Structures are given as structure tokens and as C-alpha cells.
């Protein structure tokens, strides 16, 4: 490993959102660099998964879970 190499940890996320009168659940994996804040990861998931997938800026997060993807 070189001095500039950055290791990441894979996390599994689950987010339930309310869009209008409909609920939707999004799940997936995200690789996170050491030292990243939970808020930064949350914002990245919202930008890269929820807003793009559902094509809206108007929704309410009902549930959010972020766990290391290891059993």
C-alpha cells in the first residue's frame, strides 16, 4: 500500500422517504472514507440516490439507517 492510498469501509444504507402521499424505501451500499461524518454520508445518499432516482427535491426522510456491511 502506498502512502497516498485511502481505504474505505463499505456501508449498507436503508432510507424510507415520503414523497407527496407515497412512501418509498431506498437501499444500497456506499463506500465511505475514514473520518467522514454521518451527516456527510447522509447528504451524499440523498443527492446521489434519492433525488436522482425519484427526480424530486421535495420529500421527507422518515427513516435512515447506516450500518457497516459486514456480518
C-alpha positions as CSV (number, residue, x, y, z in Angstrom):
1,X,0.0,0.0,0.0
2,X,1.3,3.4,-0.9
3,X,1.3,6.4,1.4
4,X,-1.4,8.1,-0.7
5,X,-3.7,5.0,-0.7
6,X,-7.0,5.6,1.0
7,X,-9.0,2.6,2.4
8,X,-12.8,2.8,2.6
9,X,-15.4,0.9,4.5
10,X,-18.5,-0.4,2.8
11,X,-21.8,0.5,4.5
12,X,-25.3,-0.6,3.8
13,X,-28.0,2.0,3.9
14,X,-31.7,1.9,4.2
15,X,-33.8,5.1,3.8
16,X,-37.6,5.5,3.8
17,X,-38.9,8.7,2.3
18,X,-42.3,10.3,2.0
19,X,-42.9,11.9,-1.5
20,X,-46.3,13.5,-1.5
21,X,-48.7,10.9,-0.2
22,X,-46.5,8.0,-1.2
23,X,-43.7,6.2,0.7
24,X,-40.6,4.7,-0.9
25,X,-37.7,2.8,0.5
26,X,-34.2,3.0,-1.0
27,X,-31.4,0.7,0.0
28,X,-27.9,0.1,-1.3
29,X,-24.2,0.2,-0.5
30,X,-21.8,3.1,-0.2
31,X,-18.0,3.2,0.3
32,X,-17.0,5.7,3.0
33,X,-13.5,7.1,3.6
34,X,-12.3,7.2,7.2
35,X,-13.2,10.3,9.1
36,X,-16.4,11.0,7.1
37,X,-19.2,12.3,9.1
38,X,-22.6,10.6,9.3
39,X,-24.2,13.8,8.0
40,X,-21.9,13.9,5.0
41,X,-22.8,10.3,4.1
42,X,-26.5,11.0,4.6
43,X,-26.3,14.1,2.3
44,X,-24.3,12.0,-0.3
45,X,-27.0,9.3,-0.3
46,X,-29.8,11.9,-0.6
47,X,-28.0,13.6,-3.6
48,X,-26.8,10.5,-5.4
49,X,-29.7,8.1,-4.8
50,X,-32.9,9.7,-3.6
51,X,-33.1,12.9,-5.7
52,X,-31.8,11.3,-8.8
53,X,-33.9,8.1,-8.6
54,X,-37.2,9.9,-7.8
55,X,-36.5,13.1,-9.6
56,X,-37.7,15.4,-6.9
57,X,-36.3,17.8,-4.3
58,X,-39.5,17.7,-2.2
59,X,-39.6,14.7,0.1
60,X,-39.3,13.9,3.8
61,X,-37.0,11.3,5.3
62,X,-39.0,9.1,7.6
63,X,-36.2,6.6,8.5
64,X,-32.5,6.3,7.9
65,X,-30.1,3.5,8.8
66,X,-26.4,3.2,8.1
67,X,-24.6,0.1,9.2
68,X,-21.2,-1.5,8.3
69,X,-21.9,-4.1,5.6
70,X,-20.3,-7.0,7.4
71,X,-22.0,-9.9,9.2
